[in-house]
């Protein structure tokens, strides 16, 4: 079963007409892929993230936590 975040991500990708080759999920959505992607050529870079407030889920500071689910470049 997909999460609400994954459904939202898929809807954004569909609405933007993002090619499947430009969608990165799971292990392929990590730092290495981000560093090798020519971001200057991307009109939009979308990260699936979660907001954490200090004290929530053990977070020491408020922060954005990247989801392991997906990123896209369009």
N, C-alpha and C positions, 0 to 999 in steps of 0.2 A: 504494500500500500504506500502510495506517495504522500508526502507531507503537504500541508498547505503552502509552505514556502516553495516546494518544488512545483506545485500547481501554478503559483504566482509567477515563478521564474519562466515556466513553459509558456504562459500566456504572454509575458513580455516579449520573449523570443519570437513567438508567432506573430504578434502585432508589429514587430519591427522587421519581420521577414528575414531573420538571421539564418544564414546557411548552417547546416548541421556541422560542417567542418569548423565553424567559428564558436561552437558551444563546447565548453570543457566542463566535465563533471568528475566527481570523485578524485582519485589520485591525479588525473590529468588536469585538474583545476588548481594545482599547487604553484608554489613559488617558481619552479623551473619553467613551467609554461608561461607564466606571467612575464618572466624576464626575457624569454625568447620571442614574445609577441611584439610586433612593431606597433606600439601603442599610438604613435603619432599618426598612424593610418586609420585608427579607429575613431569613428564619430561618437560612439558610446562604449563605455566599458561598464558592465553591470556586475556587481558582486552580490551574492546571496549572503547577507549578514544578519546578525542578531544583536540587539542592543542589550548590554548588561549594565545594571546600576550597581554601584558599590554595595557589597553585601549579598547580592543575588548570586546564586550558584557559585559561591566562594570567590567572587571577583573582589579584588582589593580596591579597584578603581572603576569608575564608570568607563565603559569601553565598547567598541564595536568588535564583535567576534565573528570572524569569517566562518561561514558554513562550509563543510566539506562537500556540499552538494554541487555547486556550479558557478561558473563565470561565463560571460560572453563578450565578444568584441564585434561591433557592427559599425 
